[in-house]
Amino acid sequence: MIATLHNFGRDLKWNPHIHCLVPKLVYSLKTNKLKMFHHFNFSRLRKTFDEFDLSRKLAD
């Protein structure tokens, strides 16, 4: 997976978001086969951003 975090949108206002390229299949060196890639946990990601946003607001 390749991901990048952007802090601002095109209009330069605070707009944290992630762009991701996520494959459906990955190659396993251990088994020498292709296997399904299980995507990351969206609820944990949301909680992380909520905490990050709260800490940023408290710092302002």
C-alpha positions, 0 to 999 in steps of 0.5 A: 500500500502506498499512502500520503497524508494531505493537511490542506485542500486545494483552497489551502483550508485545513482539510486532513485527508489520505490518498491511498493506493491499495492492491487487491492481491499481494505476493507472499515470499513465504508461500510463493503465492498471491494472496488477498490483501486485507485493508486497514481498520477504518474505525481505528483510522477514524479514531486516530484522526478524531484524536489528532483533530481534538489535540490540534483544536486544544493547541489553538 
